[in-house]
């Protein structure tokens, strides 16, 4: 009889192990894909991956994160997983909800799944392409402007209040991955352009700046289908809660269509792009013009610009004060109607007054320049 009871005990223990009750159900929850949009909104994704063997049907679960007070507000959901909605195959859930709860110095953002009955949906154990399992939803929040200098913003899991619960009220053992730590970026309120002949002036305004090193100004030609090129850098104002106005002039462009964008860079190397919503068109010149060289006086190089309203052959030459030809910059070349800029290097010449002369099929003009060494 004694051996019989021992046998029964062994059978019971083996049955428990076989059914998995000695091994708790487990999941890994991840926050990732942090994204800052236009300096005004911040978003992140919530993922869940089943990491235990037993099948685990999702029940009424809560995903809580915390963020510094006064940083983010107005949470809303997108990309909601259709498995956990009222339209799922099992039809077991109410609409997913998101709430912002004040909790001391931190705010808690809660994404809540409400199970209403039915078979429930099985949490995937497939890590997928990103390795996080299945996305529960995307949370998007507004970035708050305050009247104080904001330091590092931290968004992380609130593991005390978060739980993943099965349809029969078993709570899974959860592991938590992901954290965002950084400064929230510049808030750009406007970005516009203005064209004067072949010069483009960009204007932009910020309403708040945090850790802002400055702006790379980038341009690409739509006409020639080129990539983005950095053309300048404009210093930022670091930390500021005031309105700051910026401008940059892109001069002596050829006729064509252009795109512009700003690459706002933090002191720690983080960056964000702001793209001009419209293309900028520089038209063909309306009249012939030879522009005064710049700089003038110069040493030893200067730039000479001219515009021609129709296609023409062009000669551009430089003479000394006695009328002797010292350099031919353009030698009877065919040029399309456009704006042009040519560099002149006078390192082999002595100081003095020089003249540059342009001749086209229909026009001739001469201007004076001064070389000082």
C-alpha positions in Angstrom: 0.0 0.0 0.0 2.9 2.4 0.9 4.4 1.8 -2.6 1.0 2.4 -4.2 0.7 5.9 -2.7 4.2 6.7 -3.8 3.3 5.6 -7.3 0.2 7.8 -7.3 2.3 10.8 -6.1 4.8 10.4 -8.9 2.0 10.1 -11.5 0.5 13.4 -10.1 3.8 15.2 -10.3 4.4 14.0 -13.9 0.9 15.1 -14.8 1.5 18.6 -13.5 4.8 19.0 -15.4 3.1 17.6 -18.6 0.3 20.2 -18.4 2.8 23.0 -17.9 1.4 24.4 -14.6 4.8 24.3 -13.0 6.2 26.6 -15.8 4.5 30.0 -15.7 3.2 31.6 -18.9 5.7 34.4 -20.0 5.7 37.2 -22.5 8.2 39.9 -23.5 6.8 43.4 -23.9 8.8 46.0 -25.9 8.4 49.7 -26.6 10.3 50.8 -29.7 10.2 52.7 -33.0 10.5 56.1 -31.2 9.7 58.8 -33.7 9.6 62.6 -33.5 7.3 64.2 -36.2 7.8 67.8 -37.2 9.0 68.8 -33.7 5.4 68.7 -32.4 4.5 65.0 -31.9 6.2 61.9 -30.5 5.2 58.3 -31.1 6.2 54.8 -30.1 5.1 51.2 -30.7 4.1 48.6 -28.1 4.9 45.0 -28.9 4.2 41.6 -27.2 5.9 38.3 -27.8 4.9 35.0 -26.1 8.0 33.3 -24.9 6.6 30.2 -23.1 5.3 27.0 -24.6 1.7 26.9 -23.5 -0.9 28.6 -25.6 -1.8 32.0 -24.0 -5.0 33.7 -25.1 -5.0 37.5 -24.4 -7.5 38.8 -21.9 -7.9 42.2 -20.2 -4.4 43.5 -20.3 -2.7 46.9 -19.5 0.5 48.4 -20.9 1.7 51.3 -18.8 4.7 53.7 -19.5 5.9 56.7 -17.5 7.2 60.0 -18.8 8.5 63.1 -17.1 5.7 65.5 -16.2 5.3 68.4 -18.6 6.9 66.7 -21.6 4.1 64.9 -23.5 0.3 65.0 -23.5 -2.9 64.0 -25.4 -2.2 60.3 -26.1 -4.0 58.6 -29.0 -3.8 55.3 -30.7 -3.2 54.1 -34.3 -2.1 50.9 -35.9 -4.3 49.0 -33.4 -3.8 45.2 -33.7 -7.1 43.9 -35.2 -6.7 40.7 -33.3 -7.6 42.5 -30.1 -10.6 44.5 -31.2 -14.3 43.9 -31.4 -13.9 42.9 -35.0 -11.5 40.1 -34.3 -12.3 36.5 -35.3 -13.3 35.6 -31.7 -15.1 39.0 -31.3 -13.9 39.0 -27.7 -12.8 42.6 -27.1 -14.1 46.1 -26.7 -12.2 49.0 -28.5 -8.7 49.5 -27.2 -8.3 52.6 -25.0 -5.4 55.0 -24.0 -5.3 57.3 -21.0 -2.9 59.8 -19.4 -2.8 59.4 -15.6 -1.0 61.9 -13.4 1.2 60.1 -10.8 3.4 62.3 -8.7 6.4 63.7 -10.7 5.7 61.3 -13.6 2.8 60.8 -15.9 1.6 57.3 -16.7 0.3 56.5 -20.2 -1.9 53.5 -20.1 -3.0 51.4 -23.1 -5.8 49.1 -22.0 -7.3 46.0 -23.6 -10.8 45.1 -22.5 -11.7 41.4 -22.8 -15.5 40.9 -22.9 -15.8 37.1 -23.4 -15.4 34.5 -26.0 -12.4 32.3 -27.0 -9.9 35.2 -27.0 -6.9 35.5 -29.3 -3.6 33.6 -28.9 -0.6 35.8 -28.4 2.0 35.0 -31.1 5.3 33.3 -30.4 6.6 34.4 -33.8 9.2 37.2 -33.3 8.5 38.6 -36.9 10.9 40.7 -38.9 11.7 43.1 -36.1 12.1 40.4 -33.4 9.5 41.9 -31.1 6.4 39.8 -31.8 3.2 41.5 -32.7 2.5 45.2 -32.4 -0.3 46.0 -30.0 -0.7 49.6 -31.1 1.2 52.9 -31.8 0.9 55.7 -29.2 1.2 59.3 -30.4 1.5 62.2 -28.1 1.9 66.0 -28.4 5.2 67.6 -27.3 4.5 70.2 -24.7 6.1 73.7 -24.7 6.8 75.1 -21.3 8.2 78.3 -19.8 11.2 76.5 -18.4 14.3 74.9 -20.0 13.5 71.2 -20.4 16.2 68.7 -19.8 16.3 65.0 -20.7 13.0 63.3 -21.3 12.7 59.7 -20.3 9.9 57.3 -21.5 10.1 53.9 -19.9 8.0 50.9 -18.7 5.9 51.1 -15.6 6.3 47.5 -14.6 4.3 47.8 -11.4 1.0 48.6 -13.2 1.6 46.7 -16.5 0.3 43.2 -16.9 -0.7 40.7 -19.6 -3.6 38.6 -18.5 -5.1 35.5 -20.1 -8.8 34.9 -20.7 -9.0 32.8 -17.6 -7.4 35.5 -15.5 -3.8 34.0 -15.3 -1.2 36.7 -15.3 1.9 36.1 -17.5 5.4 36.7 -16.2 6.5 39.7 -18.2 9.9 40.9 -19.3 10.2 44.5 -20.4 12.4 46.0 -23.2 12.9 49.5 -24.5 13.5 53.0 -23.2 13.6 56.5 -24.7 16.0 58.9 -23.2 16.8 62.2 -24.9 15.8 65.8 -25.4 12.7 66.8 -27.3 13.7 68.8 -30.4 13.1 72.2 -31.9 9.5 73.3 -32.6 9.4 74.8 -36.1 6.4 77.0 -36.6 7.1 78.1 -40.2 9.4 77.4 -43.1 9.0 79.5 -46.3 10.9 80.7 -49.4 11.1 83.8 -51.5 12.7 84.2 -55.0 14.4 87.3 -56.4 15.8 86.8 -59.9 18.2 83.9 -59.3 18.5 84.2 -55.5 16.4 82.2 -53.1 15.9 83.4 -49.5 14.7 80.9 -46.9 12.9 82.0 -43.7 12.0 79.8 -40.7 10.8 80.4 -37.2 11.1 78.3 -34.0 8.8 78.7 -31.0 11.1 76.7 -28.7 14.6 75.2 -28.9 16.2 72.5 -26.7 19.8 71.5 -27.1 19.8 73.0 -30.7 23.2 73.2 -32.3 21.8 74.5 -35.5 20.5 73.8 -39.0 22.1 72.3 -42.0 20.6 73.9 -45.1 20.2 71.3 -47.9 19.2 71.7 -51.5 18.5 69.3 -54.4 17.7 70.1 -58.1 14.3 68.8 -59.2 15.1 69.7 -62.8 18.3 67.6 -62.9 17.0 64.9 -60.5 20.0 65.2 -58.1 20.4 64.1 -54.5 20.5 66.3 -51.4 23.6 68.6 -51.0 24.6 70.5 -47.9 25.0 74.2 -48.9 25.3 75.9 -45.5 25.0 75.7 -41.7 23.1 78.2 -39.6 23.8 78.2 -35.8 20.9 77.6 -33.5 20.1 79.2 -30.1 20.8 76.1 -27.9 18.0 76.2 -25.2 15.4 78.9 -25.8 11.7 79.3 -25.0 11.4 82.4 -27.2 10.5 82.9 -30.8 13.6 82.9 -33.0 13.6 83.9 -36.7 16.2 82.5 -39.1 17.0 83.2 -42.8 19.5 82.1 -45.4 20.1 83.3 -48.9 21.0 80.9 -51.7 22.5 83.1 -54.4 23.4 82.9 -58.1 21.3 79.8 -58.9 20.8 78.7 -62.5 17.3 78.6 -63.9 15.4 75.4 -62.7 13.3 73.9 -60.0 14.7 73.2 -56.5 13.7 71.5 -53.2 15.1 72.7 -49.8 15.1 71.1 -46.4 16.6 71.8 -42.9 18.5 69.2 -40.9 18.2 70.4 -37.3 21.1 68.9 -35.3 21.3 68.6 -31.5 24.6 69.1 -29.6 24.6 65.3 -29.0 24.3 64.5 -32.7 20.6 63.7 -32.9 18.9 65.2 -35.9 15.5 65.8 -37.5 14.5 67.0 -41.0 12.1 69.7 -41.9 11.3 69.9 -45.6 9.9 72.9 -47.5 6.4 72.0 -48.6 6.7 73.7 -52.1 9.2 73.5 -54.9 11.2 76.7 -55.6 11.3 77.8 -59.3 14.1 80.1 -60.6 12.9 81.3 -64.0 14.9 82.2 -67.2 16.3 85.8 -67.0 14.1 88.5 -68.5 17.0 90.7 -69.6 20.7 90.7 -70.3 22.9 91.8 -67.4 26.5 91.8 -66.4 26.8 92.0 -62.6 29.5 93.8 -60.7 32.2 91.3 -59.6 32.2 90.1 -55.9 34.2 90.7 -53.9 35.6 94.0 -55.2 38.3 95.0 -54.4 39.6 91.4 -54.4 42.8 89.3 -53.8 43.4 87.1 -55.6 40.0 85.6 -56.7 36.6 87.0 -57.5 33.3 85.9 -59.1 31.7 87.4 -62.2 28.0 86.8 -62.8 25.9 87.5 -65.9 22.5 86.6 -67.3 21.3 86.1 -70.9 17.6 86.0 -71.7 18.1 84.0 -75.0 20.5 81.4 -76.2 23.7 82.9 -77.5 27.4 82.6 -78.1 29.4 84.3 -75.3 32.8 85.8 -74.9 34.1 86.9 -71.5 37.6 88.5 -71.2 39.7 90.4 -68.8 41.9 93.4 -69.8 44.5 95.5 -67.9 44.3 99.3 -67.8 46.3 99.6 -71.0 43.7 97.4 -72.9 45.9 94.3 -73.1 44.1 91.0 -72.9 45.2 89.2 -69.7 42.7 86.3 -69.5 39.9 84.7 -71.5 37.2 83.2 -69.2 34.7 82.2 -71.9 35.8 81.8 -75.5 32.9 82.1 -77.9 31.0 79.3 -76.2 27.3 78.6 -76.8 25.2 79.3 -73.7 21.5 78.6 -73.1 19.4 81.4 -71.6 20.2 81.3 -67.9 22.2 82.8 -65.0 25.9 82.2 -64.9 28.8 82.7 -62.5 32.5 82.5 -63.4 35.5 82.5 -61.1 38.5 84.7 -62.0 41.9 84.0 -60.3 44.4 86.9 -60.6 47.2 85.4 -58.5 49.7 85.9 -61.5 48.8 89.5 -61.9 49.9 92.6 -60.1 47.8 95.0 -58.2 45.8 97.5 -60.2 42.7 98.3 -62.1 41.3 95.7 -64.6 38.3 95.5 -66.9 36.1 92.6 -67.7 34.1 92.6 -70.9 31.2 90.3 -72.1 30.0 90.0 -75.7 27.0 88.0 -76.8 25.2 87.8 -80.2 23.2 90.9 -79.3 24.8 92.7 -76.3 28.2 94.0 -75.1 29.1 95.4 -71.6 32.2 96.2 -69.7 32.8 96.8 -65.9 35.8 97.7 -63.8 37.3 95.8 -60.9 40.2 96.4 -58.5 42.9 93.9 -57.5 44.8 94.8 -54.3 47.6 92.5 -53.0 
